[in-house]
Amino acid sequence: MTGSLPPYMSPPRDLRLDFFRGLALFCIFIDHIPNNVASAFTIQVLGLADAAEVFILIAGYAAGMVYGRHFIAGNTVVGIARIYNRVWQLYVAHIFMFVIFLATVARTVAVLNSSLYAEELRAADFLAEPDVAIAKALMLQFQPQLMDILPLYIVLLALLPGVLWGFRHVPGLVLSASLALWLAVQATDGLALPAYPGPDLVWPFNPFGWQALFFLSAYFGWRGVQGDISLLGRPWLLWGAVAYAVFCLWMRNYTLFHDASDSLPATLILELWPYLGKTDLSPLRFANVLAWGVIVARLVHPQARILAGGLARPFVLCGRHSLHIFCLGILLSVIGHFIIDEMYGGVGVQLAISLGGVAIMVGVAAVMEWFAGVSQRRHRVTDGAHKAGAR
């Protein structure tokens, strides 16, 4: 069947996606400021995963839901076109942010007459050979500090058309292949994409590992469009997710409150610590973010009243305009880092920078929402006038 999407494929907007995407954006901004006391209040304190895993989980689910509708309805060409239009938007945003990021770092280095920040933010190679660095950036191989998650998203989204086609025809094979690739990454050291400048440098977020989280969540988004969420409805899955989330919370925070150098829990933590790597998306991190996804999916309604209320509004607004707010957050975190370091900022300065940055992000998102509303009203008025003229 081709043509317009059936009504059941256009449900009300899932506010959970906007809310938790906005929360992840706030956390990414705060966590990117080194030695920031506000980081003690972000997602990372809840377990072994952090805002990056949440961001990719939501991105995958939303992509499977939004673009999967077209594949399910038989509008494959439209779906592919929309996906690659988004890939292009992400690529342009990344390059634009790359230029602003490096200009900010270069100006700071010149004013302070110190290369410390360039080295810390992995931007020194740009100052040494800008022509090569720019070429590598265009190929997504040069990824300075804080500029490494959008390249991952771009690559995974570019692969999505083939995956969605596979979901329609051979879903078991696609999921098995994705899981097998992730397992291969965990078992080997060489399965990674090379990065600039060194021969031993690889992408900070290995697409071969992180694809499993993105495509698995895309599959659940795909199934959700069709109203098939039977797996998530099983009680044992919820209780297992809660138990594992509690374990991860304990593991993350145990040593913060105990002198546990010789205790059995500390020994367990030391044994498991090598399996907490972020670059390849380690099993413990992967399972942790999936556990939280199950808990939220089961306990929070897509249009829950609390998510539509005023307290959740800032999160929802930023989540709705995630690309722009993400780029803004990266720039604000760099500026915040410089201010705190140069002012020898204490707790008060750190909190002021964090709250001020969040306020700016919310303000920009509110302006974008207002402008989007004005544009929609203008289109409705224009369409109404055209229809009236036709009569």
C-alpha positions as CSV (number, residue, x, y, z in Angstrom):
1,M,0.0,0.0,0.0
2,T,1.3,3.5,-0.9
3,G,0.1,7.0,-0.4
4,S,-0.7,8.9,2.8
5,L,0.0,7.4,6.1
6,P,-2.9,5.6,7.9
7,P,-4.3,7.5,10.9
8,Y,-2.9,5.0,13.4
9,M,0.6,5.8,12.2
10,S,0.2,9.5,13.2
11,P,-0.4,9.3,17.0
12,P,-0.1,12.4,19.3
13,R,3.5,13.5,19.9
14,D,5.3,11.3,22.5
15,L,6.2,13.9,25.1
16,R,8.6,11.4,26.8
17,L,11.0,11.6,23.9
18,D,11.0,15.4,24.0
19,F,11.3,15.5,27.8
20,F,14.2,13.1,28.2
21,R,16.0,14.4,25.1
22,G,15.9,17.8,26.7
23,L,17.1,16.4,30.0
24,A,20.0,14.7,28.2
25,L,20.9,17.9,26.4
26,F,21.1,19.8,29.8
27,C,23.2,17.0,31.2
28,I,25.6,16.9,28.2
29,F,26.1,20.7,28.6
30,I,26.8,20.4,32.3
31,D,29.0,17.3,32.2
32,H,31.1,18.8,29.4
33,I,32.3,21.5,31.8
34,P,35.3,19.9,33.6
35,N,35.2,19.7,37.4
36,N,31.7,21.1,37.5
37,V,30.0,20.6,40.8
38,A,26.6,20.6,39.0
39,S,27.6,17.3,37.4
40,A,26.7,15.6,40.7
41,F,23.0,16.2,39.7
42,T,23.0,14.9,36.2
43,I,22.0,11.5,34.8
44,Q,25.4,10.0,35.2
45,V,25.0,9.6,39.0
46,L,22.0,7.3,38.5
47,G,24.1,4.4,37.1
48,L,26.8,3.3,34.7
49,A,25.4,5.0,31.6
50,D,25.1,8.8,31.1
51,A,23.5,11.3,28.9
52,A,25.2,10.1,25.7
53,E,23.6,6.7,25.9
54,V,20.2,8.3,26.6
55,F,20.6,10.6,23.7
56,I,21.4,7.8,21.2
57,L,18.6,5.6,22.7
58,I,16.0,8.3,22.1
59,A,17.5,9.2,18.7
60,G,17.2,5.6,17.5
61,Y,13.6,5.2,18.9
62,A,12.5,8.4,17.3
63,A,14.1,7.6,14.0
64,G,12.5,4.2,13.8
65,M,9.2,5.7,14.7
66,V,9.2,8.8,12.4
67,Y,10.9,7.3,9.3
68,G,9.6,3.8,9.8
69,R,6.1,5.0,9.1
70,H,7.0,5.6,5.5
71,F,8.6,2.2,5.0
72,I,5.6,0.5,6.6
73,A,3.1,2.4,4.4
74,G,5.1,1.6,1.3
75,N,6.5,5.1,0.8
76,T,10.1,3.9,0.8
77,V,11.4,6.6,-1.5
78,V,9.9,9.3,0.7
79,G,11.3,7.7,3.8
80,I,14.8,7.5,2.3
81,A,14.6,11.1,1.1
82,R,13.6,12.3,4.6
83,I,16.4,10.4,6.3
84,Y,19.1,11.8,4.0
85,N,17.7,15.3,4.3
86,R,18.2,14.9,8.1
87,V,21.7,13.5,7.6
88,W,22.6,16.5,5.5
89,Q,21.2,18.8,8.2
90,L,23.2,17.1,10.9
91,Y,26.4,17.2,8.7
92,V,26.0,20.9,8.0
93,A,25.4,21.6,11.7
94,H,28.4,19.6,12.7
95,I,30.7,21.4,10.3
96,F,29.3,24.8,11.3
97,M,29.9,24.0,15.0
98,F,33.3,22.7,14.2
99,V,34.3,26.1,12.7
100,I,32.8,28.0,15.6
101,F,34.4,25.7,18.1
102,L,37.9,26.0,16.7
103,A,37.6,29.7,16.2
104,T,36.7,30.0,19.9
105,V,39.6,27.8,20.9
106,A,42.1,29.6,18.6
107,R,41.0,33.0,19.9
108,T,41.3,31.9,23.5
109,V,44.8,30.5,22.8
110,A,45.9,33.8,21.2
111,V,44.5,36.0,23.9
112,L,46.0,33.9,26.7
113,N,49.2,33.2,24.8
114,S,48.9,29.5,25.9
115,S,48.3,26.3,23.9
116,L,47.0,24.5,27.0
117,Y,43.3,24.7,25.9
118,A,44.1,23.6,22.3
119,E,45.8,20.5,23.6
120,E,43.1,19.8,26.2
121,L,40.3,20.0,23.7
122,R,42.2,18.0,21.0
123,A,42.4,21.1,18.7
124,A,46.2,21.6,18.6
125,D,46.5,19.8,15.3
126,F,44.2,22.3,13.6
127,L,46.5,25.1,14.7
128,A,49.5,23.2,13.4
129,E,48.1,22.1,10.0
130,P,44.7,23.7,9.4
131,D,44.4,22.6,5.8
132,V,44.8,18.9,6.7
133,A,42.6,19.2,9.8
134,I,39.8,20.8,7.8
135,A,39.9,18.1,5.2
136,K,39.8,15.4,7.9
137,A,36.9,17.2,9.6
138,L,34.9,17.1,6.4
139,M,35.5,13.4,6.4
140,L,34.4,13.2,10.1
141,Q,37.8,11.9,11.0
142,F,39.0,14.9,13.0
143,Q,36.9,15.1,16.2
144,P,38.0,17.6,18.8
145,Q,36.8,17.2,22.4
146,L,33.0,17.6,22.7
147,M,32.6,17.3,18.9
148,D,32.4,13.5,18.7
149,I,28.7,12.5,19.2
150,L,27.2,14.1,16.0
151,P,29.6,12.2,13.7
152,L,28.3,9.0,15.3
153,Y,24.7,10.0,14.8
154,I,25.4,11.0,11.2
155,V,26.9,7.6,10.3
156,L,24.2,5.6,12.1
157,L,21.3,7.6,10.5
158,A,22.9,7.2,7.1
159,L,22.7,3.4,7.5
160,L,19.1,3.5,8.7
161,P,17.3,3.1,5.3
162,G,18.9,-0.4,4.8
163,V,18.1,-1.3,8.4
164,L,14.4,-0.2,8.1
165,W,14.1,-2.2,4.9
166,G,15.5,-5.2,6.8
167,F,13.0,-4.6,9.6
168,R,10.2,-5.0,7.1
169,H,11.5,-8.1,5.4
170,V,14.1,-9.9,7.7
171,P,13.9,-8.3,11.2
172,G,15.5,-11.3,13.0
173,L,18.5,-11.3,10.6
174,V,19.1,-7.5,11.0
175,L,18.9,-7.6,14.8
176,S,21.1,-10.7,15.0
177,A,23.7,-9.1,12.7
178,S,23.7,-5.9,14.7
179,L,24.2,-7.8,18.0
180,A,26.9,-10.0,16.4
181,L,28.8,-6.9,15.3
182,W,28.5,-5.4,18.8
183,L,29.8,-8.6,20.4
184,A,32.7,-8.7,17.9
185,V,33.7,-5.2,19.0
186,Q,33.6,-6.3,22.7
187,A,35.8,-9.3,21.9
188,T,38.4,-7.5,19.7
189,D,40.6,-4.4,19.8
190,G,40.9,-3.5,16.2
191,L,37.3,-3.1,15.0
192,A,37.1,0.7,15.0
193,L,37.2,3.7,12.6
194,P,40.5,5.5,12.5
195,A,40.6,9.2,13.6
196,Y,42.9,12.1,12.9
197,P,45.7,12.7,13.7
198,G,47.5,9.6,15.0
199,P,47.6,6.1,13.5
200,D,46.4,4.6,16.8
201,L,43.6,7.1,17.4
202,V,40.0,5.9,16.8
203,W,36.6,7.5,17.0
204,P,35.7,8.2,20.7
205,F,32.3,6.7,20.0
206,N,32.8,3.6,18.0
207,P,30.0,3.2,15.4
208,F,30.5,-0.6,15.3
209,G,29.6,-0.8,19.0
210,W,27.0,2.0,19.3
211,Q,25.0,0.9,16.3
212,A,23.5,-1.9,18.5
213,L,21.9,0.6,20.8
214,F,20.7,2.8,18.0
215,F,19.2,0.1,15.8
216,L,17.7,-1.9,18.7
217,S,15.9,1.2,19.9
218,A,14.9,2.0,16.2
219,Y,13.3,-1.5,16.1
220,F,11.2,-0.7,19.1
221,G,10.2,2.6,17.6
222,W,9.3,0.7,14.4
223,R,7.2,-1.8,16.3
224,G,5.6,1.0,18.3
225,V,4.3,2.6,15.2
226,Q,2.3,-0.6,14.5
227,G,1.1,-0.7,18.1
228,D,3.0,-3.8,18.9
229,I,4.7,-3.4,22.3
230,S,3.9,-6.8,23.6
231,L,7.4,-7.5,24.8
232,L,7.5,-4.4,26.9
233,G,4.3,-5.5,28.6
234,R,5.8,-8.6,30.2
235,P,6.1,-8.2,34.0
236,W,9.4,-10.0,34.3
237,L,11.0,-7.5,32.0
238,L,10.0,-4.6,34.2
239,W,11.2,-6.2,37.4
240,G,14.4,-7.3,35.8
241,A,15.0,-3.7,34.6
242,V,14.3,-2.3,38.0
243,A,16.7,-4.8,39.7
244,Y,19.5,-4.1,37.3
245,A,19.0,-0.3,37.5
246,V,19.2,-0.5,41.3
247,F,22.4,-2.6,41.0
248,C,24.0,0.0,38.6
249,L,23.0,2.8,41.0
250,W,24.6,1.0,43.9
251,M,27.7,0.2,41.8
252,R,28.1,3.8,40.7
253,N,27.8,5.4,44.1
254,Y,29.0,2.8,46.6
255,T,32.6,4.0,46.8
256,L,31.5,7.6,47.1
257,F,30.1,7.0,50.6
258,H,32.2,4.1,51.9
259,D,35.8,3.4,52.6
260,A,35.6,0.2,50.7
261,S,39.1,-0.6,49.7
262,D,39.1,-4.2,51.0
263,S,35.4,-5.0,51.0
264,L,33.7,-7.6,48.9
265,P,31.6,-4.9,47.0
266,A,34.8,-3.0,46.2
267,T,36.4,-6.1,44.9
268,L,33.4,-6.7,42.7
269,I,33.6,-3.2,41.4
270,L,37.3,-3.5,40.6
271,E,36.6,-6.7,38.7
272,L,33.8,-5.2,36.6
273,W,35.5,-1.8,36.0
274,P,37.3,-2.9,32.8
275,Y,33.9,-3.7,31.3
276,L,32.6,-0.1,31.7
277,G,34.3,1.4,28.7
278,K,32.3,4.0,26.8
279,T,34.1,4.0,23.4
280,D,32.7,0.6,22.4
281,L,29.5,0.7,24.5
282,S,30.4,-1.9,27.1
283,P,27.8,-4.5,28.1
284,L,27.1,-3.0,31.5
285,R,26.5,0.5,30.1
286,F,24.4,-1.0,27.3
287,A,22.2,-3.0,29.7
288,N,21.9,0.0,32.0
289,V,20.4,2.4,29.4
290,L,18.1,-0.4,28.1
291,A,16.9,-0.9,31.7
292,W,16.0,2.7,32.1
293,G,14.3,2.7,28.7
294,V,12.1,-0.2,29.8
295,I,11.2,1.5,33.1
296,V,10.2,4.8,31.5
297,A,8.3,3.0,28.7
298,R,6.3,1.0,31.2
299,L,5.7,3.6,33.9
300,V,5.4,6.9,32.1
301,H,2.5,7.5,29.6
302,P,3.5,9.2,26.3
303,Q,1.1,12.1,27.1
304,A,1.5,12.0,30.9
305,R,0.0,15.1,32.5
306,I,3.2,15.9,34.3
307,L,5.1,16.1,31.0
308,A,2.5,18.5,29.6
309,G,2.8,20.8,32.7
310,G,4.8,23.9,33.3
311,L,7.6,22.3,35.2
312,A,8.4,20.0,32.3
313,R,8.0,22.7,29.6
314,P,11.7,23.8,29.5
315,F,12.8,20.2,29.0
316,V,10.2,19.5,26.3
317,L,11.0,22.7,24.4
318,C,14.7,21.9,24.3
319,G,14.0,18.3,23.3
320,R,11.8,19.5,20.5
321,H,14.6,21.6,19.0
322,S,17.3,19.2,19.9
323,L,19.8,19.8,17.1
324,H,20.0,23.6,17.6
325,I,20.1,23.3,21.4
326,F,22.7,20.6,21.3
327,C,25.0,22.8,19.2
328,L,24.3,25.8,21.5
329,G,25.1,23.6,24.5
330,I,28.5,22.6,23.1
331,L,29.5,26.2,22.5
332,L,28.2,27.2,26.0
333,S,30.1,24.4,27.7
334,V,33.4,25.5,26.0
335,I,32.8,29.1,27.1
336,G,31.9,28.0,30.6
337,H,35.0,25.9,30.8
338,F,37.2,28.9,29.9
339,I,35.4,31.2,32.3
340,I,35.6,28.9,35.3
341,D,39.3,28.1,34.7
342,E,40.3,31.7,34.2
343,M,38.3,33.0,37.1
344,Y,39.4,30.1,39.4
345,G,35.7,29.6,39.7
346,G,34.4,28.1,43.0
347,V,31.1,26.3,43.6
348,G,29.1,29.5,43.2
349,V,30.6,30.3,39.8
350,Q,30.2,26.8,38.6
351,L,26.5,26.7,39.6
352,A,25.9,30.2,38.1
353,I,27.5,29.1,34.8
354,S,25.5,25.9,34.7
355,L,22.2,27.5,35.5
356,G,22.9,30.4,33.2
357,G,23.7,28.1,30.3
358,V,20.5,26.1,30.9
359,A,18.5,29.3,31.0
360,I,20.0,30.4,27.6
361,M,19.2,27.1,26.1
362,V,15.6,27.3,27.3
363,G,15.3,30.8,26.1
364,V,16.6,30.0,22.6
365,A,14.3,27.0,22.4
366,A,11.3,29.1,23.4
367,V,12.0,31.6,20.7
368,M,12.3,28.8,18.1
369,E,9.0,27.4,19.3
370,W,7.3,30.8,19.0
371,F,8.7,31.3,15.5
372,A,7.6,27.8,14.5
373,G,4.1,28.5,15.8
374,V,4.0,31.8,13.8
375,S,5.1,30.0,10.6
376,Q,2.4,27.3,11.1
377,R,-0.3,29.9,11.6
378,R,0.8,31.8,8.5
379,H,0.7,28.5,6.4
380,R,-2.8,27.8,7.7
381,V,-4.0,31.3,6.7
382,T,-2.4,31.0,3.3
383,D,-3.9,27.6,2.7
384,G,-7.3,28.8,3.7
385,A,-7.1,31.8,1.4
386,H,-6.1,29.5,-1.5
387,K,-9.0,27.2,-0.9
388,A,-11.4,30.1,-0.6
389,G,-10.1,31.5,-3.9
390,A,-10.5,28.1,-5.6
391,R,-14.2,28.1,-4.6
